[in-house]
Amino acid sequence: ARNYCGYHPGVDGVFADAVNDLLACGAVIVDDLDLTPMTDIRPSETIVMATEFKAGLNKYLSKRQVASCVKSLADIIEFNSANADTVLPWFQQELLEMAQDTTGLDDSLYVEALAKCQTLSRKGGIDRLMSEHRLDAIVAPTTCTPWLIDWVNGDNRSGGSAGPAAVSSYPSVTVPMGYVQGLPVGISIFASQWCDALVLSYAHTYEQYSRRRRAPGFFRKPLASKSDPRHIC
């Protein structure tokens, strides 16, 4: 799925090596395919996640056998607001507030958004691509290299392919495909409903052949000498 590439040249280079590994394993590669982009799915997915988050969290909190004044999402938002200096020093709670504004799993807005998510990710997405091109599975880079949380801009990752399989609830697995300047990146293998065993078998074969994973290590930064002006006493 080439439209889920292109956000980082280093990741694209490693992915090219992964495709060559797949070819060496005997796979037939059908390239330059476009899967439904997440920009099309995201508006409906956001409604679904916010609605289900509120419903699920409220159900969980209402059944906790612990004495607490926090029994709903509304209580969490109220607590955070009352203790903003302590619990919200960097980021706010706009996602919680968005979820609180939803009106339940019977709301027509939620029902329509859920149906659109399923159509875009399943019939018009993964299933369409696999049927049109007679595919057994779809591959794409899993995501960018690991990133740091930016205290100003927040979660600033640059791309990834987890969305379509996650929204469709279809099987997906990621395995190591290499490194970009020492940082690990993965390849995702996903397919249509009930293809779990097939996806796992492809991932296992690729992983055993490529052997791209390296055990993580710990790197010690040499201490500055006492004569070095950077030395800290």
C-alpha positions in Angstrom: 0.0 0.0 0.0 2.3 2.8 -1.3 0.1 5.6 -0.1 1.0 4.6 3.4 4.6 5.2 2.6 6.4 8.5 1.8 6.5 10.2 5.1 10.2 9.5 5.9 12.9 8.6 3.3 14.8 6.4 5.9 11.7 4.4 6.6 11.0 4.1 2.8 14.5 2.8 2.3 14.1 0.1 5.0 10.7 -0.8 3.6 12.3 -1.3 0.1 14.7 -3.8 1.7 11.7 -5.5 3.4 10.0 -5.9 0.0 13.1 -7.5 -1.4 13.1 -9.9 1.6 9.5 -10.8 0.8 10.5 -11.5 -2.8 13.4 -13.7 -1.7 10.9 -15.6 0.4 8.9 -16.4 -2.7 6.2 -13.7 -2.4 4.6 -12.2 -5.5 4.6 -8.4 -5.0 1.8 -6.2 -6.5 3.1 -2.7 -6.1 1.8 0.9 -6.3 -1.5 0.2 -4.7 -3.7 2.8 -2.9 -5.6 1.8 0.2 -8.3 4.1 1.6 -6.4 6.9 3.2 -6.9 7.6 6.9 -7.8 11.2 6.1 -11.0 9.8 4.7 -11.7 7.6 7.7 -10.5 9.8 10.5 -13.6 12.2 10.9 -15.9 9.2 11.4 -13.4 7.3 13.5 -13.1 10.2 15.9 -16.8 10.2 16.5 -16.8 6.4 17.1 -13.8 6.5 19.5 -15.2 9.4 21.5 -18.6 7.9 21.9 -17.3 4.4 22.7 -14.7 5.8 25.1 -17.4 7.6 27.2 -19.8 4.6 27.2 -17.1 2.1 28.1 -15.4 4.2 30.8 -18.7 5.1 32.5 -19.7 1.5 32.5 -16.4 0.5 34.1 -16.4 3.2 36.7 -20.0 2.5 37.7 -19.1 -1.1 38.5 -15.9 -0.5 40.5 -16.2 -1.9 44.0 -14.0 0.9 45.4 -15.2 3.9 47.4 -14.5 6.9 45.3 -16.0 10.2 44.3 -15.0 9.5 40.7 -17.8 7.5 39.1 -18.0 8.9 35.6 -16.1 10.7 32.8 -17.8 13.9 34.0 -16.2 13.4 37.5 -12.8 12.9 35.9 -13.1 16.1 33.9 -14.3 18.0 37.0 -11.4 16.7 39.1 -8.9 17.7 36.4 -10.3 21.2 36.2 -10.2 21.6 39.9 -6.5 20.4 40.0 -5.4 21.9 36.7 -2.1 23.2 38.0 -1.1 19.7 39.1 -2.6 17.4 36.5 -2.8 19.6 33.4 0.6 21.5 33.4 1.3 20.7 29.8 -1.7 19.3 28.0 -5.4 19.9 28.4 -8.3 17.5 28.4 -10.0 18.4 25.1 -10.3 14.8 24.1 -12.1 13.9 27.4 -14.4 16.9 26.9 -15.2 15.9 23.3 -16.1 12.4 24.5 -18.3 13.8 27.3 -20.2 15.8 24.7 -21.3 12.6 22.9 -24.8 11.3 23.7 -24.5 7.5 23.6 -24.4 4.4 21.4 -27.9 4.9 20.2 -27.2 8.4 18.8 -27.7 8.5 15.0 -24.5 10.4 14.6 -22.6 7.6 16.2 -24.5 4.9 14.3 -23.8 6.6 10.9 -20.2 7.2 11.8 -19.7 3.5 12.7 -21.3 2.4 9.5 -19.1 4.8 7.4 -15.9 3.5 9.2 -16.8 -0.1 8.4 -17.6 0.7 4.8 -14.4 2.8 4.2 -12.1 0.4 6.0 -13.7 -2.9 5.0 -15.8 -3.1 1.8 -14.3 0.0 0.3 -10.9 -0.5 1.8 -9.0 -3.7 2.6 -11.6 -6.0 1.0 -11.7 -4.0 -2.1 -8.0 -3.9 -2.6 -7.6 -7.6 -1.9 -10.4 -8.5 -4.3 -9.4 -6.2 -7.2 -5.8 -7.4 -7.1 -6.3 -10.9 -5.9 -4.1 -10.3 -2.9 -3.4 -12.6 0.1 -2.2 -9.8 2.3 -1.3 -6.1 2.3 2.0 -4.7 3.6 3.1 -1.2 4.6 5.6 0.4 7.1 4.0 0.2 10.5 4.9 3.7 11.6 7.8 6.2 11.7 10.8 5.8 14.0 10.1 6.2 17.7 9.6 9.8 18.6 9.8 12.1 21.7 6.7 13.8 23.1 7.0 17.5 22.4 5.8 19.5 25.3 4.4 22.1 22.9 3.2 20.2 19.9 2.4 16.9 21.7 2.4 13.6 19.8 4.3 14.4 16.6 4.7 11.2 14.8 4.8 11.5 11.0 2.9 8.5 9.7 1.8 4.9 10.0 -0.4 2.2 8.6 -2.2 0.8 11.7 -5.4 2.7 11.0 -7.2 0.6 8.3 -6.8 -2.7 10.1 -7.6 -1.2 13.5 -10.8 0.5 12.3 -12.0 -2.6 10.3 -11.1 -4.9 13.2 -9.3 -7.1 10.7 -6.1 -9.1 11.6 -2.8 -7.2 11.5 0.7 -8.0 12.8 3.9 -6.0 12.9 7.4 -7.4 12.9 10.8 -5.7 12.8 12.0 -4.8 9.4 15.2 -2.8 10.2 16.6 0.4 11.6 16.9 4.1 10.8 19.9 5.6 12.5 19.7 2.9 15.2 15.9 3.4 15.8 13.7 0.4 15.0 10.9 0.4 12.4 8.4 -2.4 11.6 6.5 -3.8 8.7 2.7 -4.4 9.1 1.0 -7.4 7.4 -2.8 -7.3 7.4 -5.6 -8.9 5.5 -9.4 -9.4 5.4 -11.6 -10.9 8.2 -10.8 -14.4 9.5 -7.3 -14.3 7.9 -5.6 -14.3 11.3 -3.6 -17.6 10.8 -2.5 -16.6 7.3 -1.3 -13.2 8.5 0.6 -14.8 11.4 2.2 -17.4 9.1 3.4 -14.7 6.7 4.8 -12.6 9.5 6.6 -15.6 11.0 8.1 -16.6 7.6 9.3 -13.1 7.0 10.8 -12.7 10.5 12.6 -16.0 10.3 14.0 -15.3 6.9 15.0 -11.6 7.3 16.3 -11.8 10.9 16.2 -8.0 11.0 15.6 -7.7 14.7 18.6 -7.0 17.0 18.4 -7.3 20.7 18.3 -3.8 22.3 21.4 -2.6 24.0 22.3 0.1 26.5 24.7 2.8 25.4 26.8 4.5 28.1 27.9 8.1 27.4 31.5 8.5 28.4 31.9 10.8 31.4 33.9 14.0 30.9 37.3 14.2 32.5 37.9 16.7 35.4 40.0 18.8 33.0 37.1 19.0 30.6 35.1 22.3 31.1 31.9 20.1 30.7 32.8 18.1 33.8 30.1 18.4 36.4 31.2 18.1 40.0 
